[in-house]
Amino acid sequence: MTIAEKLDKLRIERGWTIYKMSAESGVNDRAIRNWFNKGNEPSLSALNLICQAFNITLGELFADDDNQPVEMTPEVKEFVEKYKLLDKVQKQAVNTVIDSYRIEQ
């Protein structure tokens, strides 16, 4: 199951519309629609906001279908810890760089 499918499932389980999901998380509804309809991937900062709105952790979101959390490598853990220390503008810059690499592939 993709992240977008998991997010849509959580949204539906709570009886939320996309507008409600946007309002609860602070993530633009157009971005959310693009995850569901165009296959766009949410940024880490958007995932954090969505997880807060759903009252779940990123680990719970990334759990596999057997509800076992995905083990994070030391490199990923280090990145997440550094990312958490950034302010909003810095996080946007990091997301832009990451997105630019994903588009080129």
Protein Blocks (a to p, Z undefined) as FASTA:
>chain_A
ZZklmmmmmmmmnopafklmmmmnopafklmmmmmmnopacdfklmmmmmmmnopafklm
mpcfkopacdddfklmmmmmmmmmpcfklmmmmmmmmmmmmmmZZ
